[in-house]
Amino acid sequence: MVVDHLEAHPGEAFTATRISRLIEKSSGAIANALDKLVKEGIAEQVNDRPRTFRLANG
């Protein structure tokens, strides 16, 4: 779900909270998924405060 959202909005950056509101899942679960996606190279963190993520450029 998180990957689908990021792929649907390439180049846009999102906080876990914003994604959680859009796909109606808990922000904690989204944050955990984003951390995993960063480790896998699928997403990248673009800001620390607030923690903001986007789809990695591949």
Beta strands, then each sheet from edge to edge (+ up, - down):
strand 1: 14-15
strand 2: 43-48
strand 3: 51-55
sheet 1: 1+ 3- 2+
end
